[in-house]
Amino acid sequence: MKKKIRSIRKVYIVCAKCGTETILNLGHSFIKCQVCFEDLGIDPMDNVLLKVQRLVEFADKNKRAEIGFICDDDLSV
């Protein structure tokens, strides 16, 4: 389904190493998995678009990792 970037509100990340799923508000981030401390390659000083880009790159390099986005209309369900 086609969505506008401005409708993204949350990001979910599934760690490639331990499988822990974390859901964050779009502006928040962490640089390591909170369970196994796998480095996600994110600089906390990056802006939101760079953080999203780095998450996509991380998931591309680590095929067991998963990232996704939760949009406005997904929150109302």
HELIX and SHEET records of a PDB file:
HELIX    1   1 ILE A    5  SER A    7  5                                   3    
HELIX    2   2 VAL A   48  LYS A   61  1                                  14    
HELIX    3   3 ASP A   72  LEU A   75  1                                   4    
SHEET    1   A 3 GLU A  21  ASN A  25  0                                        
SHEET    2   A 3 ILE A   8  VAL A  14 -1                                        
SHEET    3   A 3 GLU A  66  CYS A  71 -1                                        
END                                                                             
